Amino acid sequence: MYSFMLGAAGFVLAVVALGLARVLRGPGRADRMMAMQLLGTGGIAVLLLFSIANSLYAVVDVALVLAVLSVFASVALVETAPPDSGGAA
């Protein structure tokens, strides 16, 4: 089970790296924010897999803190974004 969890964590890291390579090329703030969200989500997944594989349940708390920080970063982006130039979405 240990090697499976570590393999799954490695797979998640590889998928996040591929996704970040694509998203970071985006020109706008929203594209970069999506990259940060992807990094946060992948980091949470890797931490949870690592904590289960090694029976380190305190790492779950670190994953929860990372999730909260990710939400705060999204809210900060939305709050500092310039208002829309008009038109209905």
Secondary structure, 3 states (H helix, E strand, C coil): CHHHHHHHHHHHHHHHHHHHHHHCCCCCHHHHHHHHHHHHHHHHHHHHHHHHHHCCCCHHHHHHHHHHHHHHHHHHHHHHCCCCCCCCC
